[in-house]
Amino acid sequence: MLTNKSTTIMGEVSVFDKVSEMGHEQVVFCHDEATGLKAIIAVHNTVLGPALGGTRMWMYENEQQALNDALRLSRGMTFKNSIAGLNLGGGKAVIIGDARKHKTEALLRAYGKFVRNLNGKYITAEDVGMNSSDMEHIAAETKHVSGMPEARGGLGDPSPFTAYTTYMGMKAAAKKAYGTDSLAGKRVSVQGAGHVGEYLIQHLKEEGCQIYVSDFYADRVKEVVNKYGIEGVGLDEIYDLDVDIYSPCALGATVNDETLSKLKCDIIAGCANNQLADEKIHGDLCREKGILYAPDFLINSGGVINVYAEVISSNKEWTKHKCEEVYDQTLRVFEGSDEHNKNTQEVAIEIAQQRIDSIAKTKATF
């Protein structure tokens, strides 16, 4: 709740300080009393085009946590869209609430009105807690939405493409770490069995991996364990496993001081956003520990590639070809990390930022 100081939220933390620190252009707080909507839309950068990024619905512990997530996720989208070569800026939105309990058509349509009011500066799509059917409700109030069902002329659920580029990035990491990109026989721990996590599990199962999975929802673990014949583990147990690859596919910041003291793996490659709690500290720590980190915003870019294809009226063949480019780009990041003695996240950000800076010299923001 806002305090009597317009620049603070949740105590003494300055909203404008946070926005300035990460370089955001605009942050919109959305509230609709009738539907219970509480949402935050963060537009980070529009140099390359309108900000595109999904809407996440999650039961945050407090509003500060929701704001931090929106800010971090939208910044990540700027780099993700840039390094993928898309003509898009970075944005993201969060809706505060339990998607299993609080999501209604009325709430989504109320949210759609706020998206509409941004006049195309932000284009939304699905993220954690949302699906293509939800996009239909939002689209009833705004045209600035992607990830629509195929029956409505869209390209459908982007989750398979997010999983595919993550898989491509994981194979590139295996090539770097083991000299071959085959994942056959590799032990992989997958944290998160949502839409993307399950599609990734399919790829890993087909290649003959030994898979362990955990999830916030116990019923999801049981479902995928029974479906794919893999092993389910507890939320905390996932960090203690002796595996080749740790794959974070849920919420962010799971690569931190505590978990890095436990993780026993050669590679971290997953589809979650903002996996490093601190990009510099934990990126460097991965490097020091000999863990090859595949930058999250690079290898999980398949979903946004798919929704961008919908925006420019392209097709799934174009999307798949674009997704496969992630393999070579990931190898280039690893080479740059070795050459410049920097962690892989730093190198990937520099590549993305160089493209933004070059375009910024030729045009104004969107």
N, C-alpha and C positions, 0 to 999 in steps of 0.2 A: 504494500500500500504506500502511496506517495505520502511523504511527510509534509510539514508546512514549508519546507524549503523545496522549491521547484527543481533544484538541481540534484536532489538526493533521492535514493530509493533504498529501502531496507537499511535505514540507519544513516551513517555518515558517508556512504560510498557515493561519489559524484557520478551521475550518469554521463555528463559531458566529458569528464576526465576519462571514463572508460571508452566512450565513443572516439575521443581524440587520440587516445593511446593506440587504438587499432586502425585508425584512419577511415572510419565510416563516413559516408555521405549523409545518411538519414536513418533514423530509427523511429518507428511508429508504434505507439502503444494503443491497442485496440480493446475496447470494452463495450459489451452489449448486455445490459442488465437482464433483459427479457429472456435471453437464451443462456446466460451464464458465461458468455464468451469472454475470455481473457487471453489475449494474444500479443505477440511482439513480432513485428516485421523489421528486419535489419537489412538495409541496403548498404553494402560495403563499397563497391566500386563499379562505375558504369562506363569506364573508358572504352572497353571493347564492345559495348552494346548494353541493352537492358539487362538488369540483374535477374538471373534465373537461378532458382534453388528451391528445394522442396519445403513443404510445411510438415513439421514434426508435432505430434501430439503426445505429451508425456506428463505424468503426475510428478512435477518437480517438487522438491522439498520446500522451496520458497521462491519468491519472485526474483531475487538476486541470482539464483541458480539458473532460472529460465532466461534472464537477460544475458548472463555470461554465455550460455549455450547458443543463443541467437547470434551474439557477436562473434564468437569463435567459429561457428558453423558458416556464417556468411562470409567471413574472411577466407575460410578454406575454399568456399565456392569460387571466389575470385581467382585463386591460384589454380583450382581444378579446371575451370573453364578456359583459362589462359593456356595452361600446359597441354590441354587436349586440342588446342588450335581452334576453339569455337569463338564465334563473334558474340560473346556474351560477357556481361559483368557478373559480379557475385552478390547474391542475396540469399536470405534464408528466413524462415518464420517458425515460431513455436506457438502452439496452443497449449495452455496450461490445463491439464485434465487427464483423467483416465480414459483412454480410447475405448476400453471395453465397457465403460459405464456412462460416460458423459457425452459421447459423440452423438449428435442428432442432426437431422437435415436442417433444422432451423439454425442451429449453431454454425454449421458449415456455410449456410447461405449468408448469415450475418457476417461471417469472416470474409466471404467473397466480396461483399460490398466494400470492405476496407481495402482489399486488393484492387478493386475497380477504381477507387479514389486516387490511387497512385498513377493512374493514367498510362499504364504500360511501362513504368520505370521498373516494376517488379513483376516477373512472371512466376507463378507458383507451379508446383508439381507435388508428387507424393513423397513422403519420407516415413520414418518410424511412426507407427500408429495410424497410418493413412493408407488408402488403396485407390484404385482407379475409379471405383464407384463413388468414393468421396469427392473425387475431382469433378464428377458430373454435377453434384450438388453445388459445388463452388462455381462451376461454369454457368449455372443458372443465373448468377449475378454478375459475372465478369467474363470477358473473352480472353483475359490474360492468365490462362491456365493451360498446362500441357500434361501429358500422361493420361489422356482420355482413353476410354475403352475403344477397342477396334470397331465395335458396333456403332460408335459415334464418330467414326472417321479418324480416330487417334491410332497410336501405335501400341496401346495397351500398357500393361505392367512393365515398368523399366527394370524391375528387380533382376530378371535373368541376365540382362546386359551388365548390371553392376557386378553380379557374380562372375560373369565371363571375363571382364577385364581384371578382376581380382585374381582369378585363376591364371590369366595371362601373366600378370605381375608376379604371382607365386612361382610360375614356371621359369620366368626370367631370373628370379632370385635363386632358384635351384641350379640354374645354369651357371650363375656366378659362384655359388657356394660349393657345388659338387662337380661341376664340369659337364653336367648333363641336365637337361630340363625335364627329364622323366621323373614323375612323382611316385612311380610304382614302389610299393613297400614302405613309403615314408609315413612316419607317425605324425599326425596332424591333430592339434587340439583346436576346435572351433568354439569360440565363445559367442553364443547367440544363434538361435535356431528360428529366426524370423524368416520373412520371404527370401531375402538375399542369402542368409545363412544356409537355408535349405537348398537353394539352387547351387550354391558352392559345394555343399556336401555331395550333391549329385555328381558334379564333375570329379570330385576327389574319389568318390566311390567307384566311378567308371574307370579311373586310372589305377585302382588297386591300393589305395591308401588305407592305413589303419587309423580310424577316426574316433576321436573322443569329442563329446559335445556337452555344453552346459547352457542353461538359459534361465532368465528371471522367472519364467513361467514353467512350473514342473510338468504341466500337461503337454507343453510343446516338446520338452525333452523326451517324454514317454512316446509321443507320436513319431518323432523322427528316428528314435532308437528302434522302434518296432518296424518302421517302414524300410529302413536302410540296413538294419542289422549291425549297428554301430554301438559304441559304449557311452552311456550317459554318466556324467560326473557332477559333483556339487559346484556351486558358484565359486567358492574359494579353492576347491580342489583343482580346478582347471589350471591354476598357476604353478602347482607343485609337480605336474606330470613331466616325465622325462620324454620329450618329443623332439622331432626334427624341426617342426614348424608350429608356431603359435599364431592363430588366426583370429584376431578380435573382430567380431561381426555384430556387436551390439552398440552400446553407448561409448563415448569417448573417455580419454584419460586413463585407460586401464594399463598403460605402460608408464609406470611411475616408480618412485623410490622403493616402495614396498614390494611391488610385483617383480621389479628387475632384480631384487635380491633373491627371488624364488625361481624365476623362469630358467628352465634348462632347455634351451632350443638354439638352433643355428640361425633361424630365420623368423622374422615377424612380418607377416603379410596377411592383411585382412581387409574387410570392406567397411569397417566402422570409420566414422569421421573423427578427427582430432584424437588419434590414439595416444599420442605423446602428451603427458600432462604438461610438460614444458618442452617446447621444440628444441631448444638449445641444450638444456641440461640432460634431458633423457635421450635426445638424439646422439649427443656425445657419449653418454653412458653406454648406449647400445654398441657404439663403435668400439669403445674401450673393452667391453666384455666379449667382443668378437661376434656379436649378433648382427646379422645383416637385416637392416630395416628397409622394407619397401614402402616408400612414402604413400601415405593413405590417400591423399587427394589425387595422386596420379593413378594408382591401380584401381581405385573404386569409381573411376570416371564414366564407366559404361552407362549408368543410369541417366546421367545428364546428357551424354552423347545421344541416347535414344530420344529423350524429350526434346532436344534441340532438333533432331531429325524431323520430329513432328512439327516444330515451329517453322522450319524451312520447307516443309512439305516434301521431305525425302522419304526413304523407305528402309526396311530392315536390312536389305543387302548392303546399303551404304553404311548403316549403323554397325553391322558386324565387321566390315572392312576397317572402319575407323577404330573400333574396339581393339582389333588385332595389332594396331600400331602401338598400343600400350606396351607390348612386349619389348620392342626395340627401344622405345623411349626409356623404359625402366633400366635396361642395360646401359644406356647412355648416362643415366644418373649415377649408376654404380661406378662407371668409368670416371666421371667427374669427381666423385667422392674420393676415389683413390688418387687422382691427379692433383687435386687441390687440398687434400688432407682435411676434408670437411665432412660432417655427417650428411647422410643422404637427404634428409629433410631440407637442410640448408641449400643443398645443390638444386633440388627440385624447385624450391621457392625462388631461387635466383633465376632459373630458366623462365619460370612463369612471369616474374617481375620484369625481366628484360623485355619480354614481348609487350607487356602493358606500357612500360616506359617509352618504347619506340613508337607505339601507336598514339600515345598521349601527345607526342610532338606534332602530330598531323591532324588532330581533331579535338573538339571539345567533348566533355562528357555528355552522355545521352540526355 
